[in-house]
Amino acid sequence: MNLRKGRAALCLRVMDRRTVLRALATAPAAAACRSEAAPEPISVPVARKAELVLRTQPLGSPPWPTLDPFLFCVHHNDAYPLGNERLGPAAALTDRNLGSDFAGRDGWNMYHGEVVPGFPRHPHRGFETVTIVRRGLVDHSDSLGASARYGEGDVQWLTAGKGIVHSEMFPLLRRDAPNPMELFQIWLNLPSTHKFVDPHFSMFWSHTIPRRAQPDERGKGVELTAIAGNIAGLTPPSPPPNSWASQPDSDLAIWTLKLAPGARFTLPSARAGTQRALYFFEGERLRVGSSNLTVRTLAELAPEFPALLENTGAAAEVLVLQGRPIGEPTAKQGPFVMNTPQELRQAYLDYRQTGFGGWPWQYDGPVHGTATERFARHADGRVERAG
């Protein structure tokens, strides 16, 4: 899959500190990164097939369009080969554009890694990242001195708040078999009252994330995973305290759903004023109410009605993002999401002057050894294990 556009909004040159500081010092915010603005909200109307489906549009190359309070959504799916002794791919890299490899050659990318695939150090301010790792591992390191290795169903929920620098590397631990990697990264906005909270991250280890696999009323398989928002008796872990998702009336949900051929599932109605987007990213055909969708389609759904989904093709998967809009103006550029252009300029100035705490690591893209154990070491010294 060609993901050239997929992570442009992570400030693609930030991992080279000298390059970035030079860019920040000599260029306005709008030019500091290659293609930094998050995609605009869904705005392509179509003839209304049913009251339930308000709009549809094709899912092009990531990032996918989003609705307030979400800012950004990408799906990385890389068929990495065997790893080598440096935890990079045991494959020739000579014909790749190392440092900015998004070509999808051989079914995988190095992204901004030059030895290990991934995203070396880059800053964030003013929003949250929710990283859902379905396969593979991610090594996190940040400017607070915290680190983590997570994956294989784990989720990291990071509140950037007033500013953090972190790296996200994809170590290829297996040297005797391929190292597939699949993840979603979702950016969730923070309201103006929370944009300068202290940064931190929460770990949702795989065993704490509620999942349900059971047949529907016709015996067809349905698998549901709840990252945020209660559904069908599933209650996920609590989001970070300063997140928009923690507001009682945010109605925020992040769900994934797998449907066997012929399977059906009804999404419950949401509160009036909530915005709901359904990303049909795997399969062939899906009926939503009376609307027929083809794969790689985004549908905005009316929240006040239950949504009957029926898979009319091969095994299908959808991602659902919903929430009450924050409804504030946004000034977005690269790794920063603020409310005004002045705040955006200040974010670049603050990063240039402070580095959001500096970088305590020897390398721009640290990896955490060859052990398969998943862990999180927080800035306060607290250590978690995946269990």
C-alpha positions in Angstrom: 0.0 0.0 0.0 1.3 3.5 -0.9 1.2 5.5 2.3 3.2 8.5 1.0 0.5 10.8 2.3 -0.2 8.7 5.3 2.1 10.2 7.9 3.1 13.5 6.3 1.3 15.2 9.1 3.8 13.9 11.6 6.2 16.5 10.5 8.2 14.2 8.3 11.6 15.9 8.6 11.5 16.2 12.4 13.6 13.2 13.1 16.7 15.0 11.9 17.1 17.6 14.7 19.5 19.8 12.9 17.4 19.8 9.7 14.2 20.6 11.7 15.7 23.3 13.8 17.1 24.9 10.7 13.7 24.7 9.1 11.9 26.1 12.1 14.4 28.9 12.4 14.2 30.0 8.7 10.7 29.1 7.5 7.3 30.1 8.6 5.1 27.5 10.3 3.2 26.8 7.1 6.4 25.7 5.4 8.2 23.8 8.2 7.0 20.4 7.0 6.4 18.8 3.7 2.6 18.4 3.7 1.5 19.0 7.2 -2.2 20.0 7.5 -4.5 17.3 8.6 -7.2 16.5 6.0 -10.3 18.7 6.0 -13.5 17.3 7.4 -15.7 15.2 5.2 -17.4 17.7 2.9 -18.3 15.8 -0.3 -22.1 15.4 -0.4 -23.8 12.7 -2.5 -27.4 12.0 -3.2 -28.9 10.9 0.0 -29.7 7.2 -0.4 -31.2 6.9 3.1 -31.5 9.1 6.1 -29.0 7.0 7.9 -26.1 7.6 5.5 -25.5 11.3 5.2 -22.4 11.3 3.0 -20.0 8.9 1.4 -16.6 9.3 -0.2 -13.8 6.9 -1.3 -11.0 6.2 1.1 -7.9 7.3 -0.8 -4.4 7.0 0.5 -4.1 7.9 4.1 -4.5 10.1 6.0 -8.2 9.5 5.8 -10.7 12.4 6.2 -12.1 12.8 9.8 -14.8 14.6 11.6 -14.5 16.9 14.7 -13.3 16.0 17.3 -10.9 13.8 15.3 -8.1 15.3 13.3 -6.2 12.5 11.5 -6.4 8.8 10.9 -4.0 6.5 9.2 -3.8 2.7 8.7 -0.3 1.3 8.3 -0.1 -2.3 7.1 3.4 -3.4 6.3 4.5 -7.0 5.3 8.0 -6.6 6.8 10.5 -9.5 6.1 12.8 -11.3 8.5 14.7 -9.0 10.8 18.5 -8.7 11.1 20.8 -8.2 14.0 20.1 -4.5 14.2 16.3 -5.1 14.3 15.9 -3.8 10.8 14.8 -5.7 7.7 17.0 -8.4 6.4 16.7 -7.0 2.9 18.6 -4.7 0.6 17.8 -1.0 1.3 20.0 0.5 -1.5 17.1 1.5 -3.8 15.0 3.0 -1.1 14.7 6.7 -0.3 15.9 6.2 3.2 14.8 8.9 5.6 11.5 9.3 3.6 10.5 5.9 2.3 6.8 5.8 1.6 6.9 4.0 -1.8 5.5 0.7 -0.5 8.1 -1.3 -2.3 7.8 -5.1 -1.7 4.7 -4.3 0.5 6.5 -2.3 3.2 8.0 1.0 4.0 11.0 2.3 6.1 9.1 5.6 6.7 11.7 7.8 8.3 13.8 5.1 9.7 17.2 4.4 8.1 18.0 1.2 10.0 14.8 0.3 11.8 11.5 1.2 10.2 9.4 3.9 11.9 9.2 7.5 12.9 12.3 8.9 14.8 11.9 11.8 17.1 9.2 14.4 16.3 7.2 16.9 18.4 3.5 17.3 19.2 1.4 19.9 21.0 -2.3 20.5 21.5 -3.9 17.1 20.8 -3.7 13.3 21.5 -2.5 10.3 19.6 -4.3 7.0 19.9 -2.1 4.2 18.5 -3.8 0.8 18.0 -1.3 -1.9 17.2 -3.0 -4.9 15.8 0.2 -6.8 14.7 3.8 -6.1 15.4 5.6 -4.0 18.0 6.2 -0.3 18.5 9.1 1.1 20.6 8.3 4.5 22.1 10.8 6.9 23.6 10.1 10.5 24.6 11.5 13.8 25.8 10.3 13.1 29.4 12.6 10.1 29.6 9.8 7.6 29.3 9.8 4.5 27.1 7.7 1.6 26.1 7.4 -1.5 23.9 3.9 -2.3 23.0 1.9 -4.1 20.3 0.1 -7.3 19.4 -3.3 -5.8 20.3 -2.1 -3.1 22.7 -3.1 0.6 22.5 -1.1 3.7 23.6 -3.1 6.8 24.3 -0.7 9.8 24.4 -1.7 13.3 25.6 0.7 15.7 24.0 -0.7 18.7 25.8 1.8 21.5 26.1 4.4 19.7 24.2 6.3 16.4 23.9 8.9 14.9 21.6 8.7 11.2 20.9 9.8 8.5 18.5 7.9 5.5 17.3 10.1 2.7 15.9 9.0 -0.7 14.5 11.7 -3.2 15.6 11.7 -6.5 13.6 12.5 -9.0 16.3 12.0 -12.2 14.4 15.0 -13.4 12.4 13.4 -16.7 11.4 10.0 -15.5 10.1 8.4 -12.4 8.6 7.5 -9.5 10.9 4.1 -8.1 9.8 3.1 -4.8 11.2 -0.4 -3.3 11.3 -1.7 -0.3 13.2 -4.1 2.6 13.3 -3.0 6.0 14.5 -5.7 8.4 15.3 -5.3 12.1 16.4 -8.0 13.4 18.8 -8.2 17.1 19.4 -8.0 18.7 22.8 -10.3 21.6 23.7 -8.6 25.0 24.3 -8.9 24.5 28.1 -6.7 21.4 27.9 -4.1 22.2 25.2 -1.4 23.1 27.7 -1.9 20.2 30.2 1.1 18.2 31.1 2.0 15.5 28.6 1.8 11.8 29.5 0.7 8.5 28.0 -1.6 5.7 29.1 -1.3 2.0 28.1 -4.2 -0.2 27.3 -2.7 -3.6 27.3 -4.3 -6.1 25.0 -5.8 -8.2 27.8 -7.6 -5.1 29.2 -9.3 -4.2 26.0 -12.7 -5.7 25.7 -13.4 -7.9 22.7 -16.3 -10.1 21.8 -16.4 -12.8 19.1 -19.8 -14.5 18.7 -22.2 -15.4 15.9 -25.1 -13.1 15.0 -28.7 -14.3 15.1 -28.1 -16.3 11.8 -24.9 -17.9 13.1 -22.5 -15.7 11.2 -19.3 -14.6 12.9 -19.0 -11.1 14.4 -15.9 -9.7 16.3 -16.1 -6.4 18.1 -13.3 -4.5 19.8 -14.0 -1.4 22.0 -11.1 1.0 22.4 -13.3 3.9 23.7 -17.0 4.1 24.3 -19.3 1.4 25.7 -21.0 -0.9 23.2 -22.9 -4.2 23.4 -21.9 -4.7 27.1 -18.2 -4.0 26.5 -16.6 -1.3 28.7 -13.1 -0.2 27.6 -10.4 1.2 30.0 -10.9 4.9 31.0 -9.3 7.4 28.7 -6.7 9.8 30.1 -8.2 12.4 32.5 -7.6 15.4 30.3 -8.9 13.8 27.1 -12.0 15.0 25.4 -13.0 11.4 25.7 -13.2 11.8 29.5 -15.9 14.5 29.3 -19.2 12.9 30.3 -21.1 14.2 27.3 -18.4 13.7 24.6 -20.1 10.5 23.4 -16.7 9.5 22.0 -16.2 6.0 20.6 -13.4 4.1 18.8 -14.6 0.6 17.7 -13.4 -1.9 15.2 -15.7 -4.6 13.8 -15.1 -7.7 11.8 -18.0 -9.3 9.9 -17.9 -12.8 8.3 -19.6 -13.1 5.0 -23.4 -12.6 5.5 -22.9 -11.4 9.1 -25.0 -8.6 10.5 -24.5 -6.2 13.4 -26.4 -3.1 14.6 -24.5 -0.1 15.8 -26.6 1.6 18.6 -27.8 5.1 18.1 -25.7 8.0 19.5 -26.6 11.3 21.1 -28.0 14.1 19.0 -25.2 16.3 17.8 -22.6 13.5 17.8 -20.7 13.0 14.6 -20.1 9.4 13.4 -17.8 8.1 10.6 -17.6 4.5 9.5 -14.4 3.5 7.6 -15.0 0.3 5.5 -11.4 -0.6 4.8 -11.4 -4.3 4.3 -13.7 -6.6 2.3 -15.9 -6.2 -0.8 -19.4 -5.0 -0.1 -21.3 -3.7 3.0 -24.9 -2.7 3.3 -25.5 0.1 5.8 -29.2 0.5 6.3 -30.5 0.7 2.7 -27.1 2.0 1.3 -24.7 -0.3 -0.4 -21.0 0.5 0.1 -18.0 -0.9 -1.7 -14.7 -1.5 0.1 -12.5 1.5 0.9 -15.5 3.8 1.5 -16.1 6.3 4.2 -19.7 6.9 5.3 -20.9 9.6 7.6 -23.9 8.3 9.6 -26.8 10.1 11.2 -26.2 9.5 14.9 -29.8 9.4 16.1 -30.6 6.1 14.3 -29.3 2.6 15.0 -27.2 1.4 12.0 -27.7 -2.1 10.7 -24.5 -3.3 9.0 -24.8 -6.4 6.8 -21.8 -7.9 5.0 -22.8 -8.9 1.5 -19.3 -9.9 0.3 -16.1 -11.4 1.6 -15.0 -11.0 5.2 -15.2 -7.3 6.1 -13.7 -4.9 8.6 -14.8 -1.4 9.7 -13.4 1.3 12.0 -15.9 3.6 13.7 -15.0 7.0 15.1 -17.6 9.1 16.7 -17.8 12.0 19.2 -19.5 15.2 20.0 -17.6 18.0 18.2 -15.4 20.3 20.2 -16.6 23.0 17.9 -13.6 25.4 18.3 -11.4 26.9 15.6 -8.3 25.1 14.8 -4.9 26.2 13.5 -3.1 23.1 12.3 0.4 22.7 10.9 2.6 19.6 11.0 3.0 18.4 14.5 0.9 21.1 16.2 -2.8 21.8 16.5 -3.8 25.0 18.2 -6.8 27.4 18.1 -5.2 30.5 16.5 -2.4 31.2 14.1 -0.6 33.1 16.9 -0.7 30.0 19.1 0.6 28.0 16.2 3.6 30.4 15.7 4.2 30.3 19.4 4.3 26.5 19.3 7.1 26.5 16.7 9.0 29.2 18.7 8.7 27.2 21.9 9.9 24.1 20.3 12.8 25.8 18.7 13.8 27.4 22.0 13.1 24.5 24.4 12.9 21.3 22.5 10.0 20.5 24.8 12.4 19.2 27.3 15.2 18.1 25.1 16.1 14.6 24.0 17.7 12.3 26.6 18.3 9.4 24.2 21.5 8.6 22.3 19.7 8.1 19.0 16.8 9.8 17.3 15.0 6.4 16.9 15.9 4.2 19.9 14.9 0.6 20.1 14.6 -1.4 23.2 16.6 -4.6 22.7 15.7 -8.1 21.5 13.4 -9.3 24.3 9.8 -9.7 23.3 8.4 -8.5 26.7 6.0 -5.6 26.4 6.4 -2.8 29.0 6.0 0.9 29.7 8.4 2.9 31.8 6.8 6.2 32.7 8.5 9.5 33.4 7.9 9.2 37.2 9.7 5.8 37.2 6.6 3.7 37.3 6.9 0.5 35.3 4.1 -1.5 33.8 4.2 -4.9 32.2 1.8 -6.2 29.6 1.0 -9.2 31.9 
